[in-house]
Amino acid sequence: MIEGESLTGLILSYGASFGFGCVLGSAFLWGLWLTVRRLPTAGHPALLMLSSLLLRFGITLAGFLLVARLGSWEHLLVAAAGFTLPRLLMKHRILDTTTSEDPQA
């Protein structure tokens, strides 16, 4: 523990980093979901995918850069763990729905 910093302050700061990582991960997946939904009606699907990818990467990179500037490497690691949580939850949810719909599984 850093001298002069309370345990409560550390827990709150790491919790904020984790929460911000979760928000970044959710925004990334939400943007991907919107892009995939628009692909069938898009005039230039490759351009849509590329622009969406660059925008999502840019937002994610800016978010992690903000965490890195305001916190230490530990905060960045906690934010990265938070970033992966929405993906794991969505994967688990999708696998549960596909196995319940398929009687052969």
Stockholm file with secondary structure:
# STOCKHOLM 1.0

chainA/1-105         MIEGESLTGLILSYGASFGFGCVLGSAFLWGLWLTVRRLPTAGHPALLMLSSLLLRFGITLAGFLLVARLGSWEHLLVAAAGFTLPRLLMKHRILDTTTSEDPQA
#=GR chainA/1-105 SS CCTTCCHHHHHHHHHHHHHHHHHHHHHHHHHHHHHHHHGGGCSSHHHHHHHHHHHHHHHHHHHHHHHHHHSCHHHHHHHHHHHHHHHHHHHHHHHHHHHHHCTTC
#=GC SS_cons         CCTTCCHHHHHHHHHHHHHHHHHHHHHHHHHHHHHHHHGGGCSSHHHHHHHHHHHHHHHHHHHHHHHHHHSCHHHHHHHHHHHHHHHHHHHHHHHHHHHHHCTTC
//
